[in-house]
Amino acid sequence: MAQAQPVRTTPQPDPGEAYLLPGETYTSISHTIGDVPLVALNKTPKGWFVGFTVSFILLMVFLVSVTWLFMKGVGIWGINIPVGWGMDIINFVWWIGIGHAGTLISAILLLLNQGWRNSINRFAEAMTLFAVACAGQYPILHLGRPWLFYWLFPYPNTLGMWPNFRSPLDWDVFAISTYASVSLVFWLVGLIPDFATLRDRSEHPLVKRIYGFVALGWRGSARHWHRYEMASLLLAGLSTPLVVSVHSIISLDFAVSQVPGWQVTVFPPYFVAGAVFAGFAMVLLLMIPVRHFYGFQSYITVRHLDVMAKVMLATGMIVVYGYFMEVWSSLYSGNIYEEYLLYNRLNGPSAIAYYGLLFCNAIAIQPLWFKRVRQNVPALMVISVIISIGMWLERYVIIVISLERDFLPSSWEKYMPTVWDWSLYLGTVGLFFTLIFVFIRVLPMINIFEMRMFQYQETVRLHLKAHPEHEESGHESLTSHSHGASAD
């Protein structure tokens, strides 16, 4: 009597190990993600209106602060003779750092063929653009005559005034403008197939016409996909050095000076690692609530949070290494000014900020060594908030403590931010979150067509795991689908 053959079933992935939970199809992906911007305004979650209202109020605070600044000048800030760089530059470097995770997720992970980026790259790219928009306000407002900011560009003029290319301010202009331009083009190119999806699914004539216009005639043909993939790879290759160069250039704003504590060669890699560290913390800080309120647990899984936490831990340990190198440089240099800077950080009037950054950036991240913590959503939320605070304190320590007590004791003076310093900072936070809420409302937060492709790849992978005898044909099917059928 023949024995019954066991039925081979497709293995189901562990929710803690999957980048896409089972049960998702092309249709469910398009509906779940695409319905968010297409839904009528009266069906939008109430939480969106609450968040947008708070953000918009803070944006109005930003407009009031800038208006008063234009009327009175930079004297309304707390800057003084030794501390010519205050909250303005602190917030500038902080915002630029936040903008680094998006380009890293989009460009570098695309070149490395990391599929887990598909669920978070769109949101991270938007966060990059909005953070750079906030950062770009500060150098202009710090000029004193911000309406003449265009003098920083080498345009033909009859005034005989040309930019000083030895000035770090000019380096910032070119670095930020290039970074923002390439990131914007990369983001818009990635949106084109999803614009076409929203165009085809929209029922309102005006909305259909708007999405059709920005879709640039996309029809999903093989020629369109070929050109899209080539453009994406070229922009990714162009964006990759920008991730390293932009914050390296900003670190040179400090390193070219004679101020103690700024003349360390570790600054460029230290700043880049800190930027990615702060950027991933902000991605988690934003994605976790969005994942919860919009029901995206199938697309932004616990596995995504785990991988982002690992990147955050790795870059955080590089930042901790930078802290040790700063201490070592001060002690080994034999320079009395460097040694006093270390003493001032540990015992000076702003020592609490130094101990705070050590706790936030060095101690608070140590639980991330454990998988249970990396996959615990509330714990990640708390750690991300602590890291964001710690990275702001790091910029405060680097700028303010180094300038409060410089070479001449007769010029020492305590730096105290004014209400206008804080209102401008809160105002840029309002600008950032206002743009985030508008983005959530009108554009797909997750890349629809890349999630479709990833869903197909996961289906083939699970099928081959259950039926290894189909491995050769499965790989051929996957290759042909990657180059052709994904046009659907």
C-alpha positions in Angstrom: 0.0 0.0 0.0 1.5 3.3 -1.1 2.2 5.9 1.6 0.7 9.3 1.1 3.2 11.9 0.1 3.5 14.8 2.5 2.1 18.0 1.1 4.8 20.6 0.6 3.6 24.0 1.7 5.2 27.4 1.1 7.0 28.5 4.2 5.7 31.6 5.9 8.3 34.1 7.0 8.7 35.1 10.6 7.2 38.5 11.0 10.4 39.6 12.7 12.5 38.4 9.7 10.4 39.6 6.8 10.6 42.8 4.8 7.1 42.2 3.4 4.4 40.3 5.2 2.6 37.5 3.2 -0.8 38.1 1.6 0.1 41.2 -0.3 -0.7 41.4 -4.0 -0.2 44.0 -6.7 -3.8 45.2 -6.2 -3.6 45.4 -2.4 -0.3 47.3 -2.6 -1.8 49.8 -5.1 -5.0 50.3 -3.1 -3.4 50.6 0.4 -0.7 53.0 -0.6 -2.4 54.8 -3.4 -5.7 55.5 -1.6 -4.0 57.7 1.0 -3.5 60.7 -1.4 -6.6 59.9 -3.4 -9.1 59.8 -0.6 -11.4 62.8 -0.1 -10.3 65.4 2.3 -13.3 64.7 4.6 -12.1 61.1 5.0 -8.6 62.1 6.0 -7.7 60.9 9.6 -8.4 63.5 12.3 -4.8 63.0 13.5 -3.6 64.5 10.3 -5.6 67.7 10.8 -4.3 68.0 14.4 -0.7 67.5 13.4 -1.0 69.9 10.4 -2.6 72.6 12.6 0.2 72.4 15.2 2.8 72.5 12.5 1.2 75.4 10.7 1.0 77.4 13.9 4.8 76.9 14.4 5.3 77.9 10.7 3.5 81.2 11.5 6.0 81.6 14.4 8.8 81.2 11.9 7.3 83.9 9.7 7.0 86.3 12.7 10.6 85.5 13.8 12.0 86.2 10.3 10.0 89.4 9.9 11.2 90.7 13.2 14.8 89.7 12.3 14.5 91.7 9.0 13.2 94.7 10.9 15.8 94.7 13.8 18.8 92.7 12.6 20.7 89.8 14.1 21.1 91.7 17.4 17.8 90.1 18.5 19.7 86.8 18.8 21.9 85.9 21.8 25.2 86.1 19.8 28.0 88.2 21.3 31.6 89.1 20.7 33.2 85.6 21.3 30.2 83.6 20.2 29.5 85.0 16.8 28.1 81.6 15.8 25.1 80.6 18.0 21.8 78.9 17.5 21.8 79.8 13.9 24.7 77.7 12.9 23.9 75.0 15.5 20.5 74.5 13.9 22.0 74.7 10.4 24.3 71.8 11.0 21.6 69.8 12.8 19.2 70.1 9.9 21.8 69.3 7.3 22.6 66.1 9.3 19.0 65.0 9.3 18.9 65.3 5.5 21.6 62.7 5.0 19.7 59.5 5.7 17.4 60.0 2.7 20.2 60.1 0.1 22.0 57.2 1.7 18.9 55.1 1.6 18.0 56.1 -1.9 21.4 56.2 -3.7 23.9 54.0 -1.9 21.5 51.2 -1.0 20.1 51.3 -4.5 23.6 50.8 -5.9 24.2 47.9 -3.4 20.9 46.3 -4.5 19.4 46.3 -1.0 15.7 45.5 -1.3 14.8 46.6 2.2 15.1 50.3 1.1 11.9 50.1 -1.0 9.6 50.6 1.9 11.3 53.7 3.3 13.2 55.4 0.5 10.3 57.7 -0.7 9.7 59.0 2.8 13.4 59.4 3.6 13.9 61.3 0.3 11.1 63.7 1.2 12.5 64.2 4.6 15.9 65.0 3.1 14.5 67.7 0.9 12.5 69.3 3.7 15.4 69.2 6.1 17.7 70.8 3.5 15.0 73.5 2.9 15.1 74.3 6.7 18.9 74.3 6.8 19.2 76.6 3.9 17.4 79.3 5.7 20.0 79.8 8.4 23.1 80.8 6.5 21.0 83.4 4.5 19.4 84.8 7.7 22.8 84.9 9.4 24.3 87.2 6.7 22.9 90.4 8.3 21.6 91.5 4.9 19.8 88.4 3.7 18.2 90.1 0.7 21.7 90.2 -0.9 22.3 86.5 -0.6 22.7 86.2 -4.4 26.1 88.0 -4.0 27.4 84.6 -3.0 27.0 83.2 -6.5 29.6 84.0 -9.2 27.2 85.7 -11.5 28.4 88.4 -14.0 27.9 91.8 -12.4 29.0 95.4 -12.7 29.8 95.9 -9.0 33.1 94.2 -9.3 32.2 92.0 -6.2 33.1 88.4 -6.7 32.7 85.6 -4.1 35.7 84.7 -2.1 36.2 81.1 -2.9 38.4 80.7 0.2 35.4 81.4 2.4 33.6 78.4 3.9 30.4 80.3 3.4 30.8 79.9 -0.4 31.6 76.2 0.1 28.3 75.8 1.9 26.4 77.6 -0.9 27.7 75.3 -3.6 27.5 72.1 -1.5 23.9 72.7 -0.3 22.6 73.9 -3.7 24.2 70.9 -5.5 22.9 68.4 -2.8 19.4 69.9 -2.9 19.2 69.9 -6.7 20.4 66.4 -7.2 18.2 65.1 -4.4 15.1 66.9 -5.8 15.7 65.4 -9.3 16.3 61.9 -7.9 13.1 62.2 -5.9 11.0 63.5 -8.8 12.3 60.8 -11.2 11.3 58.1 -8.7 7.8 59.5 -8.4 7.0 59.3 -12.2 5.7 55.7 -12.3 3.6 56.3 -9.1 2.2 59.5 -10.6 1.0 57.4 -13.5 -0.6 54.9 -11.1 -2.4 57.7 -9.3 -3.5 59.2 -12.7 -5.0 55.9 -13.7 -6.7 55.3 -10.4 -8.0 58.8 -9.8 -11.7 59.4 -10.5 -11.8 63.2 -10.2 -11.1 64.9 -13.6 -8.9 67.7 -12.1 -6.9 65.4 -10.0 -6.4 63.0 -12.9 -5.2 65.8 -15.1 -2.7 67.1 -12.4 -1.2 63.6 -11.9 -1.2 63.0 -15.6 0.7 66.2 -16.2 3.5 65.4 -13.6 3.6 61.8 -14.9 5.2 63.1 -18.1 3.3 60.8 -20.4 4.4 57.6 -18.6 2.8 54.5 -20.1 5.0 51.7 -18.6 6.5 50.7 -21.9 9.9 48.9 -22.1 11.5 52.0 -23.4 10.1 54.0 -20.5 11.4 51.5 -18.0 14.8 51.3 -19.6 15.3 55.1 -19.5 13.9 55.2 -16.0 16.4 52.6 -14.7 19.3 54.3 -16.5 18.4 57.7 -15.0 18.0 56.2 -11.5 21.4 54.6 -11.6 23.1 57.7 -13.0 21.5 59.9 -10.3 22.4 57.3 -7.6 26.0 57.4 -8.8 26.0 61.1 -8.7 24.3 61.3 -5.3 26.6 58.9 -3.6 29.7 61.2 -3.3 27.4 64.0 -2.3 26.5 62.1 0.9 30.1 62.2 1.9 31.1 65.6 0.4 28.3 67.8 1.8 28.8 67.3 5.5 32.6 67.0 5.0 32.5 70.5 3.5 30.4 71.7 6.4 32.9 70.2 8.8 35.6 72.2 7.1 33.8 75.4 8.1 35.2 74.6 11.5 38.4 72.8 10.7 39.9 75.8 8.6 39.8 78.1 11.7 42.2 78.5 14.6 39.6 77.8 17.3 40.7 75.1 19.8 38.7 71.9 19.3 38.0 72.5 15.6 41.4 71.6 14.2 41.0 67.9 14.2 41.4 65.8 11.0 38.6 63.4 12.2 36.0 66.1 11.6 34.9 65.1 8.1 34.2 61.4 8.7 33.0 62.2 12.2 30.5 64.7 10.8 29.3 62.3 8.0 28.8 59.5 10.5 26.9 61.8 12.8 24.7 63.0 10.0 23.7 59.5 9.0 23.2 58.7 12.7 20.9 61.7 13.2 19.2 61.1 9.9 18.2 57.5 10.6 17.0 58.5 14.1 14.6 61.1 12.4 13.5 58.5 9.8 12.5 56.1 12.7 10.9 59.0 14.6 8.7 59.8 11.6 8.1 56.4 10.1 6.9 54.7 13.3 3.9 56.9 13.8 3.1 56.8 10.1 3.4 53.1 10.1 0.9 52.9 13.0 -1.7 55.4 11.9 -1.9 54.4 8.3 -1.7 50.6 8.8 1.6 50.1 6.9 2.8 47.3 9.1 2.9 44.9 6.1 5.2 47.2 4.2 7.3 48.7 7.0 7.9 45.6 9.0 9.7 45.0 12.3 12.6 43.8 10.1 12.9 47.2 8.6 13.1 48.8 12.0 15.7 46.2 13.1 17.9 47.0 10.1 17.6 50.8 10.6 18.5 50.4 14.2 21.6 48.4 13.2 22.7 51.2 10.9 22.0 53.7 13.7 24.1 51.7 16.1 27.0 51.4 13.7 27.1 55.1 12.9 26.6 55.9 16.5 29.7 53.9 17.5 31.7 55.8 14.9 30.5 59.0 16.5 31.5 57.7 19.9 35.0 56.9 18.4 35.1 60.5 17.3 34.4 61.6 20.9 37.4 59.5 22.1 39.6 60.9 19.4 38.7 64.5 20.5 39.8 63.6 24.0 42.9 61.9 22.8 43.9 64.8 20.5 43.5 67.3 23.4 45.6 65.2 25.8 48.3 64.1 23.3 48.8 67.5 21.5 50.5 69.2 24.4 48.7 72.3 23.4 47.5 74.2 26.5 44.5 75.6 24.6 43.3 72.2 23.5 43.8 70.8 27.0 41.8 73.7 28.5 39.0 73.1 26.0 38.7 69.6 27.3 38.7 70.9 30.9 36.1 73.5 30.0 33.8 70.9 28.5 34.0 68.8 31.6 33.9 71.5 34.2 32.9 74.8 32.5 29.6 76.7 32.6 28.1 74.6 29.8 29.4 71.2 31.0 25.8 69.9 31.4 25.5 70.0 27.6 28.6 67.9 27.2 27.5 65.3 29.7 24.1 65.3 28.0 25.4 64.5 24.6 27.6 61.7 26.0 24.5 60.2 27.6 22.3 60.6 24.5 24.7 59.6 21.8 27.0 57.1 23.6 25.1 55.5 26.5 21.5 55.5 25.3 22.3 53.6 22.1 23.9 50.6 23.8 20.7 48.7 24.2 20.5 48.5 20.4 23.1 45.7 20.6 20.1 43.5 21.6 17.7 42.2 19.0 14.8 42.4 21.4 15.3 46.2 21.8 15.9 46.8 18.0 12.5 45.2 17.3 10.7 46.9 20.2 8.8 49.8 18.6 8.3 52.0 21.8 11.9 51.5 22.7 13.1 52.6 19.2 10.8 55.6 19.4 12.3 56.7 22.8 15.9 56.1 21.6 15.3 58.0 18.4 14.1 61.0 20.4 17.1 60.8 22.7 19.5 60.7 19.7 17.9 63.7 18.1 18.3 65.7 21.3 21.9 64.4 21.6 22.9 65.4 18.1 21.6 68.9 18.7 23.6 69.0 21.9 26.7 67.9 20.0 26.5 70.9 17.7 25.9 73.1 20.7 29.1 71.8 22.4 31.2 72.0 19.3 30.2 75.6 18.5 29.3 77.3 21.8 31.8 75.8 24.3 34.7 76.3 21.9 33.8 80.0 21.4 32.6 81.0 24.9 36.2 80.7 26.2 38.7 81.3 23.5 42.3 82.5 23.6 41.8 85.8 25.5 40.2 85.5 29.0 39.2 89.2 28.7 36.8 88.3 25.9 35.1 85.4 27.6 31.3 85.7 27.9 28.5 83.2 28.5 26.2 82.5 25.5 22.5 82.7 26.3 20.0 82.1 23.4 17.1 84.6 23.3 13.4 83.9 22.8 14.0 84.8 19.1 16.6 82.1 18.8 14.2 79.5 20.1 11.3 80.8 18.1 13.2 80.6 14.9 14.2 77.1 15.7 10.7 76.0 16.5 9.5 77.8 13.4 11.8 75.7 11.2 10.5 72.6 13.0 7.0 73.8 12.0 8.1 74.3 8.4 9.6 70.8 8.3 6.5 69.1 9.7 4.1 71.2 7.6 5.9 70.0 4.5 5.8 66.4 5.8 2.0 66.6 6.4 1.4 68.0 2.9 3.6 65.3 1.4 1.6 62.6 3.2 -1.6 64.1 1.9 -0.8 64.5 -1.8 1.9 61.9 -2.6 2.4 58.2 -2.0 4.6 57.8 1.1 5.8 54.4 -0.1 7.1 53.5 -3.5 4.2 51.7 -5.1 6.0 50.1 -8.2 9.1 49.1 -6.2 6.9 47.4 -3.6 5.1 45.5 -6.4 8.5 44.3 -7.7 9.6 43.4 -4.2 6.4 41.5 -3.6 7.1 39.4 -6.7 10.7 38.7 -5.7 9.5 37.6 -2.2 6.9 35.3 -3.8 9.5 33.7 -6.0 12.0 33.4 -3.2 9.5 31.6 -0.9 8.4 29.4 -3.8 12.0 28.3 -4.5 12.5 27.7 -0.8 9.6 25.3 -0.9 10.4 23.8 -4.3 14.2 23.8 -4.8 13.8 21.7 -8.0 12.3 24.9 -9.7 15.3 27.0 -8.9 16.7 27.4 -12.4 13.3 28.3 -14.0 12.5 30.5 -11.1 15.6 32.6 -11.5 14.9 33.0 -15.2 11.3 34.1 -14.5 12.6 36.6 -11.9 15.1 38.0 -14.4 12.6 38.4 -17.2 10.0 40.0 -14.8 12.6 42.5 -13.6 13.2 43.7 -17.1 9.8 43.5 -18.6 6.8 42.4 -16.6 7.4 45.1 -14.0 6.0 47.6 -16.5 2.6 46.4 -15.4 
